[in-house]
Amino acid sequence: MTDLKQVLLLGGTGDAIELAARIAEIPGVEVMTSLAGQTRQPVVPSENTRLGGFGGVAGLIANSGRSLD
């Protein structure tokens, strides 16, 4: 049994959208793309996309569910 690896991609550019699609194809890896919400009609790379910021470092840590050192 392998552990699922999770990747948080802070995206928004065309390159980030392409990178998210490529990461999503890797077996055993789950990708979440976070978009800042500055674009009116953003290209959403997958259903696992977060729109809007995290509210700084504290919000990012709270959302990740783990401590970041």
N, C-alpha and C positions, 0 to 999 in steps of 0.2 A: 504494500500500500504506500502510495506517495502522498506527500502533503501538497495541497494546492498553494501555489505561490501567488501572491497578490501584488499588483503593480498599480500605483497611483500616478497617473500622468497628468501633469499640469499643462493643459493644452490650449489650443485656440488658433494655432497657425495651420496652414495646409500640411506642413511637415508633421505636426503633432497628430493630425487626423490620420495620416498615412501610417505613422508609427503605431498608433493605437490599433489600427486594423491588422498590422503585421504581428503585434504582440498577441492579439486575440487568437491568432492561428496557432500559437505555440501550445502543445498539449500540457496540461497541468498548470497553466498560468491564467489568472483572471485579471483583466485590466479594467480599471475605472478611470474615465477621463473627466477631469474637472475643468469646466469652462467658467471664466470670470463673469460672464453674463453681460458683457459690454456690447455685443453684437445683437441687433434686433432679430435676425433670423439665422442663428448659428447652424453650421453643419454639425449634426450630432453623430459621432462615429458609431455609437451602439446604444442599446437600451440602458447600459450601465454607465450613464453619464450624469454628472452633477453639474447643475447650472447655478452660478452664484459663488461667491467666495466663502471661505471658512471663518472669517472674522479674526484673522491673524493666527499666530502660532498656537495659542490656547485652543482655538476652535479646530484647528487641524489635528492637534493631539486628541481632543475629545472625540472627533469624528473617526479617527483611526482606530480607537479602542485599545491603544497600547502606548506606552511611554516612549518618547524619542529623546535619546541622550545626545 
